[in-house]
Amino acid sequence: MIKYLGTRSTNDGGVLYVFLINGLQKEIKEHSLKQYPGCYEALPATAKARISANRAWLSKT
């Protein structure tokens, strides 16, 4: 079971995505979402749009 709980900001300005995975709370960085199957799919559309915008910005630099 994977449930999206929200986001949390880090001290350096990064974003952690907070999930409840099999009853345990996990904070996952954006670049680590691929290591947790099903987490990206559990994100709401607004979070997916933010990740897509970040990736587009990174590809331009």
N, C-alpha and C positions, 0 to 999 in steps of 0.2 A: 504494500500500500504506500503510495506517495501522495502527499498533500502539500501544496504550496502554502506557506504561512506569511511570507512577506520578504522585505529586504532590510538590510542593515548596512549602515555606512561604516567604513573603517576610518581610522585616524588619518590615513594618507589620502583619503578621498575616494577610495574604491568602494565597490558595492558587493555585498555578500547576499546571496539568495538563500533564504531560510526555508527548509523543507522538513516535514515529518516523514521519515522513511522507516517503515516497519516499527513504528513506535518510538524511534529515536530522532531527536532533533539534530539536523546537520546544517552547517553553514557552508555553502559552496560558492567559490569564486566563478566568475563568468567563464573563464577559459577552462575550468574543470568540469563544466556541465556534461561534456561528452563521456566522462568517466562514470557517470551515474545514469544508467539507462532509465528512461522514463521521466527524468526530471525536467528536461527541456519541454517535453510535451505537456507537463503539468503546469507550466508557466501561463499566466494570463496573457492576452494579446498585447497589452501595454508593455509588459516586460520583454516579450519577444520583439516588439518594435524597437525598444531601446537597444537591445543586443544587436539587431540588424543595423541600426544607425551607427553603433560603435564600430561594427565590422566594416561598414562602408567607409567610415572616416579613416579607419586604419589602412584600408586598401588604397586610399588616395595619397597617403604620405610616403 
